[in-house]
Amino acid sequence: RQGALIYSDYGHHPTAVSATLKAARTAFPDKRIVLCFQPHHRNRTKILFLDFVPSFDLADVLVLGEIYEVSGRDDEPDKDISSRDLLDALARHDASREAKRVLEFGGAIAAAVKRTLELSVAGDLVIFMGAGDIDAELHKALAEGRREE
């Protein structure tokens, strides 16, 4: 996106999400923070679910991609957890603290990356976070955008 600052970060744990967003807010206090996050592993997302919810508090816009699964890493991945569950919990959390922000489920990570870029405007700080294939998808989307200009 023209005029937006774009960063990619490997963070995939709630403490890393919180620390990155805090550093971003400190460094750029007047910028809108747009975050695209790809959770890593269903089991990890389930175990850290309650920690993830407040970790996103400093993002003004949040797009969640579907959970990245590494084949063979989880013997029996939890199929009863998804990014939609996390998004629902975030919506309840925001309502309880009367926060107004954009929360979206982006679906597959390529679509989530594209949607995040669509939501960003000049002057935004746009952060893509996750340990899965989010960085590769970001680079693809940016390359496609350059070809279309």
ABEGO torsion letter per residue (X at the ends): XBGBBBBBBABABAAAAAAAAAAAAAABAABBBBBBBBBBEAAAAAAAAAAAAAAAAABABBBBBBBBBBBGABABBBAABBAAAAAAAAAAAAAAAGBBBBBBBAEBAAAAAAAAAAABBBGBBBBBBEABAAAAAAAAAAAAAAAAX
